[in-house]
Amino acid sequence: LIGDNKKKLQDGKHGSDFSDDSKTYDSLQLLTDRHGDGLTLETFDADYQTSELVFGVGRDDANKRITLVFRGTTNSLALRSNWSANLDIAKTSEPVPEILKGKIKNEKIRFHEGFHEYMNNKTKNPDDDSDTTKKNQILSSVKALLKKHPDYKVYVTGHSLG
């Protein structure tokens, strides 16, 4: 996991977080030691973390899983944007996506309003289309993996904002 993805992590805007002597790198190395081969970091987006949602998408071939991970609130990197999303505690809802109809009994899915807004905000990257959202980016990444690995299950996890 680490060896295959080290360059991808270090080339990002916050690559110093993944230097050989960083705590983040040490933590990721523990995952490799604990789980062995078959783990791949497919997507990691933290380039605009002071104002955007931070997420990663991993693939676990041994367990046939695709895992979407959201970074939680961080005081040092995105204090204002994270906490304003956290404080918006009302609920909002969207219709159940076609792919889930019949698999869950509700007609709508409820979301924490601040998180929902964070997911649907336009991205800050000037190279993105003007209507690209974090939700678009995440769905694109996960759908591409599911197309290659249709027998894999999708897991979603995170802390605080996730």
N, C-alpha and C positions, 0 to 999 in steps of 0.2 A: 504493500500500500504506500508506504512512505517513499521508497525508492522510485517507484513508478510515477509518483505525483509530486515529488519534491520540487522539481523545476516549475511545474504549473503553479504551485503555491508561492514559491519565491519570486516568480515573475509578476505577481499581482502587485497592486498599489501598496499593500502592506506586507510586502515580502520579508521585511526584517522580523516580523512576527514568527517567521518560519526558518530563521537561521539555525545552523547546527547546534547552537548553544541556547536557544530560546526554550522557555517552559512549554510553549505551544508545540514545538517540534518534539520535545521529550514526551509529551502526552500522546501525540500521534504515534510515536514510536512504540509506546506501550500497547497500543491497539494492534500493531503488527505482531509484536511478541506474543500477545494473548490469543489472537485469532488466526495467525498464520496467513497463508496465501489466499487469494480469491477475493480480496477487498480492493475496490477501485474507487477513487474519488473522481466522479464524472464531471461534476460542475461545482465550482466554488465561487460565489460572487460576493465580494466585500469591497469592491473598488470605490463605492460611494457610501461607505458605512456610516459616515457622520449624518447622512440624511435619508438613507434607504435601508430597507430590510436586508439583512444578511442571511444567506442560505447556502446550503450545500446539498448535493445529490450524490449518494454513494450506491455502489452495486456490490452485492455480496453473492458471489457465484456458488459458494458452498451451501448457503441456505436459500438460494433463489429469491433474494430480496432486493428491492430498490428502496432506499431510505432517503426521505426528504427531511432535512434538519434545518431548523430555524435557530439562529443565535438569539439569545434572550437579551433583555435590557442590559446595557453596559453604561456605567456612569461616565467613563472617561472618553468614549468615542462618539456617542450620539445622545448625550444627555437630554437635550431639548426635544429632539424628534422621538426618541424612545419613550420618554415619560409623557409626552403629550398624547401619544398613542395609547399608553397604559391607562391614562386617566379618563379616556373616552370609553367608559365601561358599559354604555348602553348596548343592546343587542340589535343586530340587523339580520336580514335573511335574504337568501337567494333560492330560486327554484332548484330542486335536486337535478344534477346533470343527468342526461339521458343514460349514460353508462351505469349509473347507480339506481335508476328506477327499477322497482321490483325487488331490489336487494335491501332497501331500507324502507320503513313504513311511512315516514314523513314525506310530505310534498315539498317542503322547504328545509333548507339547512340554515341553522342560526349561527351567527358569528359575533365575536366581540367586535364592536363597531370600530374601535381604534385599530385593531389588527386588520380588519376588512379594508379600512381606508388605506392603511400602509401597503397592503397587497395590491390595491387598485390604483395607487399613485403612479403617475408617469415616471419613467426612469430618468435619471440625470445624465446618462451617458449621451454625449452629442452625436455619437455614431449610431444610436438606436433610432428607429422610426419615431416620429413625433407622438404616436399613440401607443407605444410599447409600455406595458406595465410590468411590475415584478411578477404578477400572476401569469402574464403571457410568457415570460422567461422561464418560470418554473414549469408550467405546463408543457412548454416546448421540450425542455430537457427530459422530463419524466415520460412524455409520450414517445419520444425518440427511443428511449431505453425499453419501454414496453413493446414497441414495434420489433426490436431486436430480440427481446426476451419475453414473449407473451405469457409464459408460464410462471413468471416471477410475481410475487405479491409486493404491494406498495405499503410502506410504513411511513408515518409522519410523526415527527417528534420535535421537541424544542423546549425552551425554558422561558417563562415569562411571556415575551411577545410571541413565542412559538406555542 
